[in-house]
Amino acid sequence: MKWKKILLCLVVMLCCLTVAFSGFRRPSGFKPLAQRQEERRDGAALVANVPVEARLRTKAAGSSLKGNMSLHLETSADQLKGGTITVRQFNLVFPAAPQAELSGREPKSKVRNDLLGVSIPASEREVQLRYDSRTQTASGEIPVQVHFPQLDELFPPVFVKDPTEEDFAVSRTQRGSLKLELKFAEPLDRSVASTPRSDKGGRASASASVQLEVYPLEDRGIAVPGYRLELSPTIRFDIGILVILEVANRLCLQPVRIRNNAADPSPTGAGLAFGMPGATTQWNKADVAFTVRDWMTVTNSALKVATSGAEEDQIRASVNVADCIEVFFVENFSPESLHGGGATWSSGTASAKIISSDGNATFGVDLTHLAHELGHVISMGHPGSPNGLFDSSRNTLMCPSGWHNDNPKRNSLDNKNHVSNPLFTFALKVKTPGPDCTNNGDCGSCP
């Protein structure tokens, strides 16, 4: 009869558990796992890279410009029901903009037509468009910053003061407001809903109206006028479901080496092979993908070792590529510890340029040096000293390290969410592992 008592006890325990759980209430907002997974599948990214023609209107004249526009939008079924679309990034680049028309004065440089770059400031990443499902139209105003090289003539880039290393200079930019209207060919909620839940993605098209108002800039007795840009492109978006796909920020790099003469057996450039693996590894965590072009070569023995000031200016002026970030390699700086082994000018703009020392490769101890400088190119400042760039996370590769010291081999979600450069183009890619930490709350502190 002993087994009957055991069985009776088990029955009583089961009854008690049933009563206890019948009274259990799920917390407010609780959703079954299947429902939560389905909601995540609703999130979608829309990306586009479009050749455009624009009309530049100034007080003195009007010109036609040709360039490229790149967009990264995100939305979801819930957002569309609520009538919103998030603008993650919006870029405009015009390679041959008339500098005199933009500045109202003749440039000192022999280059009359040069880059004009427009982007959302790194600190502005939650810009919302209003979406009207009845008219299939999204519209809104986007805050932007604008830069062209003649601004650097009028307001020379200023190096950020940092006791560890002064390795990035920030340019003055003009602020502006961009009115964007997108008229979709079919309801966007239908396009998102019909997008395959796979790595193939979907498509959507829209006619766009873009009106950019650039505000005047005045400082230290120097006045730069405002102007307008107008364009009306047709846009074809690629759509990806975010639980499967994510957005790659693509950036072209143009490496430049220096030689004494045509027969020089040892031109500069060792720092590229030494530094790119670290740059690729660290920025892949933030979905930044670099395309490295073949070498360009400058023949000038006087530039192999760079001293601060006029010589650095001469190096940076020796090559201008409209659609790439130039990375110049010198044997060394003089003194060799200058800038901690490398520096970035016009950080965060389409005109950004890097000068890096091969001394990093010679001593073989700073594997994240180039990754750090490229961080300045894509709008990352030092933690606590952003000076107009993004205040990047502590204990990541954006910590300053000084000469012959590694920057931390870490990157953060906060950094990832704020990368920016007008030369970025966007593409969908299969989701990959992300950053090492989230923000200052869990990344730690700079060494």
N, C-alpha and C positions, 0 to 999 in steps of 0.2 A: 504493500500500500504506500510505500515511501515515494514511489514514482508519481502516484496520484497527487500527493501533497506538493511535489515539485512542479507538476503541471499546473496545479491550481495557482501557485505563486506566480508563475509566468503569465497566466491569464490576467491576474489582478494587476501586475506591473504594466502589461500592455494596455489595459483599460485606462490606467492612470496617465500613461504617456499620451494616449489619444485625447483625453480630456484636456491635458495641459496644452497640447499643440492646437487644439480647436480654439482655445482662447488667445492664441498668439496673434498679434496684429503686426503686419508688415509695416516698416517705417514709411512715413509719408514720402511719396515720390518713388517708392520701390517699384521696379519693373523687372519682369522675368528676363533671364539672360537672353533668350531668343529675341525678345522685343528690343532689348538694348543693342544687340548685334545688328538687328535690322535697321535701327535708327542710325547707327554708324555708317551703314551702307548707303544711306541717303546723301551723305556729304559728297560734293563733287567739286573738282577744280576745272576751270576753263582757262586755256592758254592760247595765245595767238601771237604771231610775229608777222608784221605786215609792211610791205613797202608802201610809202605814202608820199604824196605831194601836198605841200602846204603853201599858203599865202602869208608872207611876212608883211605886216603893216606897221610902219613907223611914221612919225610926224613928217619926216623928210622924204620918204620914198616907200615903195612896195616892191617886193621881190618874190619870185617863186623858188621854193626849196624842195629838194628831194631827200628823203631819209627813210627811217624805219621806226615803226611803233611796235612795242611789245607790251602785252597785258597778261596779268595773272589775277583771275577772279576766283572766288569761292562762294558756294551757296549750298543749300540743302532743301529738302521738301518743306521742312518747317519754316525756313527762312523765306522761301518763295511764297508760302501761304501768308506769312507776315509782311510780304512786300519788300524784302531787302536782298541785296547782293553785296558781298564784301569785296572791296578792291585791295588786294595784297600788294601788287606792284603795278606801276604804269610808267613806261619809259618812252621818250622820244629822243632820237638822235639824228641830227642833220650834219653830215660830214663837211659841207662846203657853205657854211653860212657867212654872209658878208659882215666881217667884224666891225667895219666903220659904221654900217647902218645900225648895228646893235648898240654900239657905244656912243655914237654921235661924234666921233673923232677918228682921225686916221691912226691906224696902229703903228707902233714902232717897228714891229716885225715885218719882214718882207712878205710874210704869208698874209694875204688879204682875205682869203676865204678859209675858214677853219671850223672846228667842231662847235656845235651848239647841242648841249645835253640837258634833258629835262627828266626829273624823277621825283617820286614822293620822298620827302625826308625820312631818314631811317626811323625817326621817332613816331611817325604817323603810319600805323599799320592796321587800323580798324576803320578805314573810310567806308561808308555805306552809300550805295546807290539805292534809290527807290525803284521798286519794280511794280509795274501796273500790268496785271495778267490780262486785263481787257484789251489793252492796246499793244501788249507784248513789248513794252518799252521800259528800259532802265535808264535812269537819269540822276544826275547829282553833280556836286562840285568837289573837286579834289585839290587839296593844297599841294603845291609843287615847289621845288627849288630848281633854279636855272643857272647854268655856268657856260661861259665861253672863254677861250684863252686870253682875250684882251683884258678881261677883268683882272687877270694875274699881273698884267703890265701896270694897271692902275692901282691895284691893291695887292702887292706882293704877298704870296702865301706865307703864313706865320707858323713857325715851329712851336709845337706845344711844349711848354716848360715842364720837364719831368726830371727829377734828380737821378733816376736810374739811366734813362736814355732819352734824348730828344731826336726821335726818328720819324715823325710825321708832321707835315705842314698842311694847314687847312686853308683853302681858298675862300674868298668872299663869293657869295652867290646872291642872285636876285630871287625874291619870292614871287609867287604868282598863284593864280587860281584858274583851274581848268574845268570848264563846263563840258561834261560828257553826256551824250545821249546815244543809246544803243537801241535800235529798232530790230527785234529778232524776227526772222522769217517765219518761225512757228513758236508756239508757247514754250517758254524755257522749261517749265515743269514737265512738259511732255518730252522734250529732248533729253532732260536728265533721267526721267523715268525709263526711257527706252535705251539708255546707254548700257551696253553689255557689262555685266558684273565680271569682267575679265580684264586682261592686259591689253585688249584691243581698243577699248575706249569708244567714244562716239563723236558726233559732229554737231555743230550749230553754226548758223551764219547770221550776220546782222549788218545793217547799214548804220554808220556812225556819223555823228556830228561832234566835232571837237573845236572848242574855242578857248584859247589860252590867253589870259591877260597877265602880262608880266609887269610887276610894279617897279617904279623908279627906285634907284639906289643912290643915296647921297651920304658921303662921309668925308671928313677932313677937307672940305672945300671941293671935292670931286663929285660931279653929278653924272649918273648914267641914266638915260631916259628909259621909260617903259615902252612896251610895244605889244603887238598882238600877233597871234598865229591862228590861222583858220584852216581846217582840213575836214574832208568828208569821205573817208575810206570805206570800202566794204571789207568786213572782217569775217574770217572763217576760223571758228574756235575748235580746238580739240577738247573733248570732255573726258575726264577720268574720274572714276569712283574712288574716293580717298582711302577706303579701307584696303584697296588693292594697289592703287597707283599714287604717286606723289609728284611734286613738281621739281624739276632740276633747273637751277639757275646756271646758265652756261655763259662762260666768259673766255674770250680769246686773249692769249698772251703772245707778245712778240719779243722774243729774246734778242738782245743786241750784244755782240762781242766787239772788242777793240784790239787792233793789231798795230804793230809798228810800221809794217809795209807789207806788200803782197807776198813776200817770201818769209814772213814771220812764222816760225814753227810753233810758237806757243801764244796764240791769241788768248784773251781772257775768256771766261765762260765756264770754268769748272764748277761754279756755284749752282748752275742750272741742274746738272745731273745729281748733285749733292742735295739740293734743296727741294726739288719737285716731289720726290716720294713723300716727304713729310707734309708738303702742302696738299697733295692729293688726298692723303689719308685723313688729315684733320678737317679739311673742308668738305670731303665726301660725307662726313657726319652731319653736315649742315646742308646737304644736297646742292653744293656748289661744284660744278664740273668745269675744269679748265681744258681748253684746247691750245696746245703749244705749237706755234708755227716754226718753220725752218729758220735758221739763224739769218739775221742781217748783220753786216760787218761794217764797222767804222774804222778807217785807216788814219790814225793820228797817235803817234807815240806819246805825245804830251798828255793824253787823256787816260792812259793806262792806270795811273795813280791819281785819285781825285782829292783835291783840296777843297775846303768849304768855300762857297761863294761863286765867283765867276766861272771857275772850272766846272763845277757841278751844273751851272746854267748851260755851259757850252755842251756838255755831255747830253743833257736832256733835249737840247735843241737840235742835236745831230740827226735824229730820226723822229718822224711824225707819221703814225699810222692811224687812219681815221676810225677803224673798227676794232682796234686791239689796244691792250694795255702794254706799253713798252717797259721791258725790264732790262736795264743796262748792267753789265757786269764789268767791274774794274778789278785790277789785281789787288788793290788795297786802297784805303783812304789814308790821308795824311793829316793828323796822326791816325794810326791804324784803328784805334778804338772809336773814331768819330762816328756818331749816330749809332753806336753799338754794332757796327758792321753793315749797316744799310739803312736807307730812308725812303719815304714815299712823299711825293709832292702832289698838291691838288687832290688830296685824299677824298674818296667818295664821289669823284666826278668822272666824266668820260675822258677827261684830259689827264688823269692820274698817271704818274710815272714813278718807277722804282729805280734806284741805283743800289746795287748790292756788291759786297766785297767777296772776291774769291778766297779771301783769308778765312772765311767761315769753313770752306771746304779744306783748306790747307791744314787747319788745326783739327777739323773733324769733330767738333763738339757741339755745334749749334744746329741740330737737325730740323728745328722748327723756325729758323730765322726767316726763310722765304715765306713760309706759311703765315707768319706774323705780319710781314710787310704786305702781303696780299690781303690780309684782314683790313688794313688801313684803306686799301684800294676799294674794298666793298663796304666802306662806311663804319668800320669798327674803330673806336678810340681805345685808349688804355683805360682799364677800370679806375674810375674816380677822376680821370682827366680826359673826358671825351672832346672838349672844345668844339662842340657843334656836331660831332659824329655821335654814334651810339655809345652809351656808357656800357661797355661790354662786361661780361661776367668775370668775377675774380677767379683765380686758380684755373684759368683757361689759357690757351696759346696767346691771348691778347695781353697778358701780363708783360710788362717790360722786363728784359733780362740783362741788359748791358752787354758788354763785349765778351764773347766766348763763354756764354752761359745759355743753356737751353730754356726756351719758354716752355711752360707746362704742356705736355702732350695730351691735352684735353680740350673739348669744345662743349658748348652748352646749347640747350634748346632756346634760351633767350637770344643768344647770338644768331642762331639759325633763323629765328623769326624776324630779324631786323637787318639782314644783309641787303645791300642796295648798291647799284651802280647803273647809270643810264645805258651802259653797253650790255647789260644782261639781256639775253634772250631766254625763252622758257620752253620746256619740253616735258611731256609726261614720261615717267619711268616707273618700273616696278619698285614697290616699297622696299627699302633696305633698312638695316639697323641705324638708329639715330644717334644723337649726342650722348656724352658721358654723364651729364648732369643737367639740371634745369636752369638755375639762376644762382644769384649770390646766396640764396638760402641754403643750398646744398652743394655748391661747387667748392666751397672752402675759401681760402685767401691766397693772394699772390705770394710766392716764395720770398 
